[in-house]
Structures are given as structure tokens and as C-alpha cells.
Amino acid sequence: MRTLVAAVLGIAVLAAVATGLIKQGVGRVQKIEIEGLNSEVTQRLQSKLEFAKGSMFWNLNTRRLLGIVTSDPWVEAAELQRLLPDRLRIRAQSRVPLAVLADKKGGFEYVDEKNRIIASAPDIKAAEYPILVKSGFRENVKLREEAVELLKSLPVEGDLSRDSMGELKFDSEAGFIMTLGETGVLINLGKENLHLRLDRVRRVVQYLNQHGIDASRIDSDYSKKVLVKLKTRR
């Protein structure tokens, strides 16, 4: 009998403690922390997840919350943690732009290394990335994939790199044509053996830069040679 009374009293005490903790907000979501994303995306997601504040931890639909986070075009992946007494922590992985795609209306859109169009890009930011111009890159996913793979094969910095790249376009007859950002040099790569031709062009560009030679065009669309057209001095 005493054992039963003690058990009942123990349960009553626990219930009272639990009730007190709940009244104090323990177990309810008060804060939502988001890591790994820029401030603009973080604020947007904080606003969308506001409804979850005040909910009990055990009543949360975590699948729904993660679905809201990963539906944002900038989010690659995310995971959620419950942190007592009152926090949710979301660790997200952001998509990283590789290039920007110029649209027919004069705007730009970010493209990542998996060939996915992320979101609109402000004009002021477009110049920070290689620009895929015209050429049907938006409609022709396979062609855009070739362009993306071509850009991925370039180093981030250097004489012939993503950093030095201005524009990349595709011509049905000439193939891929690059324009270097600072010098405006046109580089004709053709349609086949692109990585081999890129390596040849890279060595030519290095030589030209080392010797202060100004070129207007580099044509690598040949089996064994690269032709360089020099700028005409006036």
C-alpha cells in the first residue's frame, strides 16, 4: 500500500514539475537558429518558420519544417536539431553560383555547378561570374551542361580562369567562344576535344601575358595548332 501511495505521489510531483516547466516555456520553441546561409536567405526562412515558435517540441512536424527550408532555391541540403530548453537549430548548405545566365530581357540568373538555375542575379553581381550569353543555354539543358563542365575545368584564378572569364557563348558553326574580361580577347574553342584545346590556349595566354603581347583573337579549332591574331597598333 505504501509503495502504491509513494508511486502516486511521485507521479503527481513529476506532473507538477512538468506543468511548471511548460508554463515557463521549457519544451516550447522560442528561438530558431539558421546556420550556413547568407543574411537575406536566413531572414526569408526565419519569416516562413515563424509559425513554429510556441509549439511543443514533441508536436513539431520536422519534415514540414525541413521541407520549407529545402524548398528555397538557395538551399542545397539541411538538417534540424532540437536543443532544450527552447531552441531549434537548422544547419543548411548553400548552393554556390558558378556562372550567371543572361536572359532575353537583359536580366541575369545564377547557375550552380550542377547546372541548376538558382535565382535572379542583380546586375551589379553578374560581373563577378562568367556570363553565359544567348546561344539557347536556358532552353538547351544539355548545351548548358557542356558549358558548365567547361567552366568547372578552369581554375578559379589565373591567366585563363573563371576569374578572368568574361563571357561564354555557343555558335552553331564555330562552337564555344570565350571572351576574356579584362582584355576582350576572343577564344574560339570549337566543339570537340575542349579540355585539350583549353590546355593549349592556357599556355598561349600565359606566353602572351608574360611577353606583353596584345592579341585580339585566339583560335584553337585546329587539330594540332593554335592561331593568334594580334591587335593592330595605330
Secondary structure, 3 states (H helix, E strand, C coil): CHHHHHHHHHHHHHHHHHHHHHHCCCCECCEEEEECCCHHHHHHHHHHCHHHCCCEHHHCCHHHHHHHHHCCCCEEEEEEEEECCCEEEEEEEECCEEEEEECCCCCEEEEECCCCEEEEECHHHHCCCCEECCCCCCCCHHHHHHHHHHHHCCCCCCCCCCCCEEEEEEECCCEEEEEECCCCCEEEEECCCHHHHHHHHHHHHHHHHHCCCCEEEEECCCCCCCEEEECCCC
